Amino acid sequence: MKTPKTLTMISLVLLTLIFIASLFFTITLPQNQSMEQAVTRYLENDPKYQRTLDTVETPSISADEMAAETMSALQVFFVIPTIYIAIIALIVLIGYTIIPKKPKGAALTLFSAGVLSLVTIIVPVLLFIAGGMLKKRSV
């Protein structure tokens, strides 16, 4: 039981670190001047935005203002993966706590968390190994 618990704890720590980094990135996104400058440069070179400038109507918003609004929208958009990672970490924590009592249930929980966290690459490998080991022991 020690190896699956260790692998699960490593996965939980990695997910927690990813969650903290994602949360920090999401919270500080509007203050990120280099990102805002990149969005402004993109808008200034965007043909669609340039066509809007060339029309008879004057645009009601400048590239800088549009970049600031885009940053706010991106912040809202990045909340979704942050919450997703938090949910996966919670599932892994539940799996970790039930390993001694219900290894079969823990294996299913860890497999589920592994499938949900396939995007992170390393975490699901650890969770699948831990779940497989628990499944073999409970049979």
N, C-alpha and C positions, 0 to 999 in steps of 0.2 A: 504493500500500500504506500510505501514511502516514495517510490519513483513517480506514480501518477500525481500524488499530492505536490511533489516538487515541481513537476512540469506544469501543473495547474497554477501553482503560485507564481511561477515565472511568467506564464501567460497573463495572469491577473496584473502583475506588476507592469508588464509591457503595455497592456491595454490602459492601465491607469496613467502611464507616462504619455501615451498617445492622446488620451482624453485631456490631460492637463495642457499639452502642447496645442491641441486643437482649440481648446477653450481660450487659451492665451491669444492665439492667432485671431480667433473670432472677436474677442473683446477689443483687441488693439487694432483691428483692421481700419477703422475710420481715421485713426491717427497716423497710419502708415503713409508718409509723404511720398516715398519712392513708388509705391503702388499707385497712388493717386496720380502722380506725374506720368506713369506708364499708361494709365487709362486715358489721361488727357492727350498724350501723344498719339495714342491709337485713334481717338475720336478726331483729332485734327487731320489724320491721314485717311480717315474713313470716307470712301467716295459717297456713301449715302448721306453722311452728315454734311459733306461739302456741297452736294446737290441742294440740300436744304438751305445752305447759306446763299447759294446762287439764285434761288427763287426770288420772286418779287417780294414775298413776305420776309420780314426780318425775323430771325429766330428769336424766340422768347427766352432762350436759355443759352448761356455761353458754354464752351467746352469744359471750363473749370467747374461750373455749376453742375453740368451733367456728370462729370467725373465724380464729384462729391455725392451726388444722388446714386450713382452706380456703386460706389463704395458702401453706402448704406444698404442697398439691395443685396450686395454680396455678403454683407455681414449677416443678414437674415438668412440667406441661402446656406452659409456655412454653419448655421446653428443645427441644421438637419443631421449632417454627419457627426457632429459633436454629441448630440443626443443618442444617435445610433450606437456610437462607441460606448457611451455610458450604459445603455441597455445591455450590450454584449458583456460588458464588465460585470454587471449585476447578475447576469445568467451564469457567468463563470464563478462568481462568488457563491452563488447558490449551489452550483455543482461541487465546489470545493468543500462547502460545509456539510454536504450529505455523503461525501465519499466514505467515511467510516460506517455509517448506518445503512445506506442503500447504494452499494457500488454499481448495481445495474442502472438505477435511476440516475446516478452521477454520470455514468458512461453516456446515457442518452442525452443528458443535459450538456455535457462537454462536446458531444458530437454536434448537437444543435448550435451551440455557440461557435464551434469550428466552422460550420457551414455559413453562419451569419457573418463571420469575420474573415471570409476568404479573401477579401480585398487587402488585408494586412499581410498576407503571405506567411510570415513566420509564426504568428499566433495560432492559426488553424493547424499547422503541422504539429505543434506541441500538444494542442488539444486533442487531435485525432490519435496521437500516440498514447496519451494518457487515457483517453476513452477506450481505446483498444485493449490496453493493459487491464483496465478495470473490468471490461467485458469478459476477458479470458479468465480472470480470477473469480468472477461471480458465477460462471457456468459450472 
